[in-house]
Every structure is written in C-alpha cells, then in structure tokens.
C-alpha cells in the first residue's frame, strides 16, 4: 500500500507475486487498496492478475474488492459503461446490483457515466438519494464526480456554488473537476479563482502553473501567460515532464516526451518517420 500511496505503481504487481511465492495470502483490504495502482497507469493485464488473485482467495464477492475491480476496469477502458459514457447501461447495472442486495459503492462510476453523457438530472437524483435512500454519506470523491457532471455540462457557476456549499473541505480532485470545465470554456476569471486554491494547496505543483499559463494563452492574454512563467522561475519551479506507460510483449514500459533512453530508439524513429511520410502523401493526395 505504501507503493500506491507514493505513486510507485510499477512495483505493485511484482511485490504481490513475490509475497505469494513466500506463502503470504493477500486479504480484502490489501486487494482493494492496490487495485487503483493499475488504473493509474492503464495496466489492464495487472488489473486482471489481481482480479484472478481475488477469485483464488475467495474475495471476489467482497463488497470493497468488487467495487475496486469494477472501478479499475472502468478506468482502463475495459468496462465501457462508465468509461465511455453509456450511462443508461451503467444505471441498469447499478439497479441490478441493488436488487441483488450487493452493497459496494458504485456511485462514483455511475456518476462518471452521467458526466460523460450529460445526464445532469439523473446525476442529481442519484447524489441526493445516496444518503436519503441508501444511507451512504457522500465522500470527497462523490462531490468531485458531481462537480464533473456540472462542469462537463457547462454549468460552471452551478459547480462553483456546489463547491462553496460542500459539507467537507474540497480537495484537489474537486477543484480539478471544475478546472477541466474552465479549460474547455476558457473562463479566465474562474480559472484564476480555481488556480489560486491550487496554489495554496499545492504550491510546488508545476502542473497548476502550466494550466493557468495555457488558459491565459487560449484567451490571447500573452503577457499574463508570460508572467506565470516568470513566477515559476522566481519560485525555482521547473516543469516536470509527464510520463506515459505502454504494455508490450516485453512488459510494462514508461517513457516521456522526446525520450532517448530506449535501446530500440533508431527503429522507433524510423517507424515514426515512415508514418509521417505516409500522412504527408495522403494529405497531398486528398488535396489534389
């Protein structure tokens, strides 16, 4: 669990396998805690391996493990109901789970489906019924999902008001859901308001400064965008390159933009140049 908490997700599966080799049996708490690691870097194979481990050890029907399995598959794109916006199917599945008296908490996945499908009324109904009908106290994740529903529907003022009335302290997930909507609508004033909260919560997170600079640039406010960069330099902050993962026959590989560490670098760039050549040819062909 320490690996997950410190975002060292790559070593989770290896550690679990090593534990089993020494005769240690993972319990429900461990399985439900480590599953998010595999959605964190889109490792479907690793998620399936932990799912199989849960089945072998008799935890597949544990409410916490089952919820983590569903959430993991949804986030890696394997469970299309919530990940791809099929909210009606997600709502039907939700109803089936309740009728079978399964009591995990699938609300986050279903609310995410509503967000992707623009089903605001259905999301409000479900959020309101969480406590009144099912006795589940909304967590910060549920609030973040609801903010996502409103933000994706372009209801930014409603989302901001919803945050101001939260019964618990909003965290980065909640503000991030609003910031997504702000970035799409290029609402500079609201974006500045949201980023100010981020700067207080995460003063050394360079990503927040980059988002604000990009927002200024989108709005044509070039001087303000440049000032954000100046502020970063004064604070001694440097943009950290984002890391991507890909699952290959040789295992899970991570890489960054302009990465030159691969032993197959020449082969990769050769393939890339060939693809770019084909794209140019097709563009000329279509233009003619």
PyMOL commands that set and color helices and strands:
alter all, ss='L'
color gray80, all
select helices_A, chain A and resi 2-5+9-21+28-34+36-40+44-56+63-75+80-83+87-99+107-117+120-132+140-152+156-164+172-185+188-201+206-218+222-234+265-287
alter helices_A, ss='H'
color red, helices_A
select strands_A, chain A and resi 243-248+251-256
alter strands_A, ss='S'
color yellow, strands_A
deselect
rebuild
show_as cartoon
